[in-house]
Amino acid sequence: MSGSERARELRRRRHRTKKVPKLLAKAEKGSPAEKSAIADKLRRLTPGAEVIIAAHGLEE
């Protein structure tokens, strides 16, 4: 049997909590091409990606 949906949801949330700050730190130092790639990764990672991308100016 697979785990409960709640357990999977919590695991995804914990993963996002660790991953998003790391990606944003890389984006600060990155070139415009790297910022675009990081924005794509954020879109795949989290449903609230557009808010994060706009707040940090990753794509104009």
DSSP file (Angstrom, degrees, kcal/mol; ACC not computed):
  #  RESIDUE AA STRUCTURE BP1 BP2  ACC     N-H-->O    O-->H-N    N-H-->O    O-->H-N    TCO  KAPPA ALPHA  PHI   PSI    X-CA   Y-CA   Z-CA
    1    1 A M              0   0    0      0, 0.0     2,-0.1     0, 0.0     0, 0.0   0.000 360.0 360.0 360.0 145.0    0.0    0.0    0.0
    2    2 A S        -     0   0    0      1,-0.1     3,-0.1     0, 0.0     0, 0.0  -0.447 360.0 -93.6 -84.7 164.4    1.1    3.5   -0.7
    3    3 A G        -     0   0    0      1,-0.1    -1,-0.1    -2,-0.1     2,-0.0  -0.159  51.2 -81.9 -70.8 169.0    1.4    6.2    2.0
    4    4 A S     >  -     0   0    0      1,-0.1     4,-1.7     4,-0.0     5,-0.2  -0.321  34.2-118.9 -70.1 155.7   -1.4    8.6    2.7
    5    5 A E  H  > S+     0   0    0      1,-0.2     4,-2.6     2,-0.2     5,-0.2   0.855 113.8  58.6 -63.5 -34.8   -1.8   11.7    0.6
    6    6 A R  H  > S+     0   0    0      1,-0.2     4,-2.4     2,-0.2    -1,-0.2   0.901 104.0  50.5 -62.9 -41.2   -1.2   13.9    3.6
    7    7 A A  H  > S+     0   0    0      2,-0.2     4,-2.1     1,-0.2    -1,-0.2   0.907 112.0  47.4 -64.4 -40.8    2.2   12.3    4.2
    8    8 A R  H  X S+     0   0    0     -4,-1.7     4,-2.4     2,-0.2    -2,-0.2   0.898 110.6  52.7 -66.0 -39.6    3.2   12.9    0.6
    9    9 A E  H  X S+     0   0    0     -4,-2.6     4,-2.2     1,-0.2    -2,-0.2   0.914 109.9  47.8 -61.7 -43.8    2.0   16.5    0.8
   10   10 A L  H  X S+     0   0    0     -4,-2.4     4,-2.6     2,-0.2    -1,-0.2   0.890 110.4  52.2 -64.8 -39.7    4.1   17.1    3.9
   11   11 A R  H  X S+     0   0    0     -4,-2.1     4,-2.2     2,-0.2    -2,-0.2   0.918 110.3  48.1 -62.9 -43.6    7.2   15.6    2.3
   12   12 A R  H  X S+     0   0    0     -4,-2.4     4,-2.4     1,-0.2    -2,-0.2   0.903 111.7  50.7 -62.9 -40.7    6.7   17.8   -0.8
   13   13 A R  H  X S+     0   0    0     -4,-2.2     4,-2.4     2,-0.2    -2,-0.2   0.913 110.2  48.5 -64.2 -43.2    6.3   20.9    1.5
   14   14 A R  H  X S+     0   0    0     -4,-2.6     4,-1.5     2,-0.2    -1,-0.2   0.898 110.8  51.5 -63.4 -39.7    9.5   20.1    3.4
   15   15 A H  H  X S+     0   0    0     -4,-2.2     4,-2.5     1,-0.2     3,-0.3   0.928 111.0  47.6 -62.6 -45.2   11.4   19.6    0.2
   16   16 A R  H  X S+     0   0    0     -4,-2.4     4,-2.6     1,-0.2    -2,-0.2   0.896 106.1  58.7 -62.1 -40.4   10.2   23.0   -1.1
   17   17 A T  H  < S+     0   0    0     -4,-2.4    -1,-0.2     1,-0.2    -2,-0.2   0.848 115.1  36.0 -59.6 -34.9   11.1   24.6    2.2
   18   18 A K  H  X S+     0   0    0     -4,-1.5     4,-0.8    -3,-0.3    -1,-0.2   0.859 120.1  47.2 -82.7 -38.3   14.7   23.5    1.7
   19   19 A K  H  X S+     0   0    0     -4,-2.5     4,-2.3    -5,-0.2     5,-0.2   0.877 100.6  60.9 -78.4 -40.5   15.0   23.9   -2.0
   20   20 A V  H  X S+     0   0    0     -4,-2.6     4,-2.5     1,-0.2     5,-0.2   0.919 104.5  47.7 -60.5 -48.2   13.5   27.3   -2.7
   21   21 A P  H  > S+     0   0    0      0, 0.0     4,-2.0     0, 0.0    -1,-0.2   0.882 111.7  52.0 -61.0 -34.7   16.0   29.3   -0.6
   22   22 A K  H  X S+     0   0    0     -4,-0.8     4,-1.9     2,-0.2    -2,-0.2   0.923 110.9  47.0 -64.9 -43.1   18.9   27.4   -2.3
   23   23 A L  H  X S+     0   0    0     -4,-2.3     4,-2.0     1,-0.2    -1,-0.2   0.899 111.8  50.3 -65.6 -39.9   17.6   28.2   -5.7
   24   24 A L  H  X S+     0   0    0     -4,-2.5     4,-1.5     2,-0.2    -1,-0.2   0.857 108.0  53.2 -67.6 -34.3   17.0   31.9   -4.9
   25   25 A A  H  X S+     0   0    0     -4,-2.0     4,-0.9    -5,-0.2    -1,-0.2   0.900 110.4  47.4 -66.0 -40.1   20.6   32.2   -3.5
   26   26 A K  H  X S+     0   0    0     -4,-1.9     4,-1.1     1,-0.2     3,-0.4   0.871 108.1  56.8 -66.3 -36.2   21.9   30.8   -6.8
   27   27 A A  H  < S+     0   0    0     -4,-2.0    -1,-0.2     1,-0.2    -2,-0.2   0.838  98.1  61.0 -66.6 -33.1   19.7   33.2   -8.7
   28   28 A E  H  < S+     0   0    0     -4,-1.5    -1,-0.2     1,-0.2    -2,-0.2   0.883 114.3  34.4 -59.7 -38.5   21.3   36.2   -7.0
   29   29 A K  H  < S+     0   0    0     -4,-0.9    -1,-0.2    -3,-0.4    -2,-0.2   0.592 103.1 102.4 -91.4 -12.4   24.7   35.4   -8.3
   30   30 A G  S  < S-     0   0    0     -4,-1.1    -3,-0.0    -3,-0.2    -4,-0.0  -0.185  71.3-111.5 -82.1 164.3   23.6   34.0  -11.7
   31   31 A S     >  -     0   0    0      1,-0.1     4,-2.5     4,-0.0     5,-0.2  -0.297  44.1 -95.3 -77.1 170.1   23.6   35.3  -15.2
   32   32 A P  H  > S+     0   0    0      0, 0.0     4,-1.9     0, 0.0     5,-0.1   0.860 127.2  52.7 -58.4 -35.3   20.3   36.1  -16.9
   33   33 A A  H  > S+     0   0    0      2,-0.2     4,-1.9     1,-0.2     5,-0.1   0.909 109.9  47.6 -67.1 -40.7   20.3   32.6  -18.6
   34   34 A E  H  > S+     0   0    0      1,-0.2     4,-2.5     2,-0.2    -1,-0.2   0.887 109.2  54.2 -66.7 -37.6   20.8   30.9  -15.2
   35   35 A K  H  X S+     0   0    0     -4,-2.5     4,-2.2     1,-0.2    -1,-0.2   0.889 107.8  50.4 -62.7 -38.6   18.0   33.0  -13.7
   36   36 A S  H  X S+     0   0    0     -4,-1.9     4,-1.9     2,-0.2    -1,-0.2   0.907 110.6  48.8 -65.1 -41.9   15.7   31.9  -16.5
   37   37 A A  H  X S+     0   0    0     -4,-1.9     4,-2.0     1,-0.2    -2,-0.2   0.891 111.2  49.9 -64.7 -39.6   16.6   28.2  -15.8
   38   38 A I  H  X S+     0   0    0     -4,-2.5     4,-2.4     2,-0.2    -2,-0.2   0.881 107.2  54.6 -67.5 -37.3   16.0   28.7  -12.1
   39   39 A A  H  X S+     0   0    0     -4,-2.2     4,-2.0     1,-0.2    -1,-0.2   0.899 107.7  50.5 -61.5 -39.9   12.6   30.3  -12.8
   40   40 A D  H  X S+     0   0    0     -4,-1.9     4,-1.6     2,-0.2    -2,-0.2   0.901 109.6  50.5 -63.4 -40.9   11.7   27.2  -14.8
   41   41 A K  H  X S+     0   0    0     -4,-2.0     4,-1.8     1,-0.2    -2,-0.2   0.906 108.9  51.5 -63.6 -41.3   12.8   24.9  -11.9
   42   42 A L  H  X S+     0   0    0     -4,-2.4     4,-2.5     1,-0.2    -1,-0.2   0.887 106.0  55.1 -63.1 -38.4   10.7   27.0   -9.5
   43   43 A R  H  < S+     0   0    0     -4,-2.0    -1,-0.2     1,-0.2    -2,-0.2   0.882 111.5  44.0 -62.5 -37.2    7.6   26.6  -11.7
   44   44 A R  H  < S+     0   0    0     -4,-1.6    -1,-0.2     1,-0.1    -2,-0.2   0.812 116.1  49.1 -73.9 -29.0    8.0   22.8  -11.6
   45   45 A L  H  < S+     0   0    0     -4,-1.8    -2,-0.2     1,-0.2    -3,-0.2   0.880 115.3  22.3 -81.3 -40.8    8.7   22.8   -7.9
   46   46 A T    ><  -     0   0    0     -4,-2.5     3,-1.1    -5,-0.1    -1,-0.2  -0.966  57.0-137.4-138.4 144.6    5.9   24.9   -6.4
   47   47 A P  T 3  S+     0   0    0      0, 0.0     3,-0.4     0, 0.0    -1,-0.1   0.751 106.5  56.6 -69.6 -23.0    2.4   26.1   -7.3
   48   48 A G  T 3> S+     0   0    0      1,-0.2     4,-1.5     2,-0.1     3,-0.5   0.044  71.4 119.6 -93.6  26.6    3.2   29.6   -6.0
   49   49 A A  H <>  +     0   0    0     -3,-1.1     4,-3.0     1,-0.2     5,-0.2   0.853  64.5  59.4 -64.1 -38.2    6.2   30.0   -8.3
   50   50 A E  H  > S+     0   0    0     -3,-0.4     4,-2.2     1,-0.2    -1,-0.2   0.868 105.6  49.9 -63.2 -35.2    4.9   33.1  -10.2
   51   51 A V  H  > S+     0   0    0     -3,-0.5     4,-2.3     2,-0.2    -1,-0.2   0.921 113.3  46.0 -66.6 -43.8    4.7   35.1   -7.0
   52   52 A I  H  X S+     0   0    0     -4,-1.5     4,-1.7     2,-0.2    -2,-0.2   0.910 112.9  50.0 -65.2 -43.1    8.2   34.1   -6.0
   53   53 A I  H  X>S+     0   0    0     -4,-3.0     5,-1.9     1,-0.2     4,-0.6   0.911 113.2  45.6 -63.4 -43.6    9.6   34.9   -9.4
   54   54 A A  H ><5S+     0   0    0     -4,-2.2     3,-0.5    -5,-0.2    -1,-0.2   0.893 111.1  52.7 -67.2 -39.4    7.9   38.3   -9.5
   55   55 A A  H 3<5S+     0   0    0     -4,-2.3    -1,-0.2     1,-0.2    -2,-0.2   0.824 117.1  37.6 -67.0 -31.2    9.1   39.2   -6.0
   56   56 A H  H 3<5S-     0   0    0     -4,-1.7    -1,-0.2    -5,-0.2    -2,-0.2   0.391 106.1-124.3-103.9   2.2   12.7   38.3   -6.8
   57   57 A G  T <<5 +     0   0    0     -4,-0.6    -3,-0.2    -3,-0.5     3,-0.1   0.874  55.7 150.4  62.6  40.9   12.8   39.7  -10.3
   58   58 A L  S   <S+     0   0    0     -5,-1.9     2,-0.4     1,-0.2   -19,-0.1   0.826  70.1  23.2 -76.2 -30.1   14.0   36.5  -12.0
   59   59 A E              0   0    0     -6,-0.4    -1,-0.2     1,-0.1    -2,-0.1  -0.999 360.0 360.0-136.5 136.6   12.2   37.3  -15.2
   60   60 A E              0   0    0     -2,-0.4    -1,-0.1    -3,-0.1    -2,-0.0   0.428 360.0 360.0-100.5 360.0   11.1   40.6  -16.6
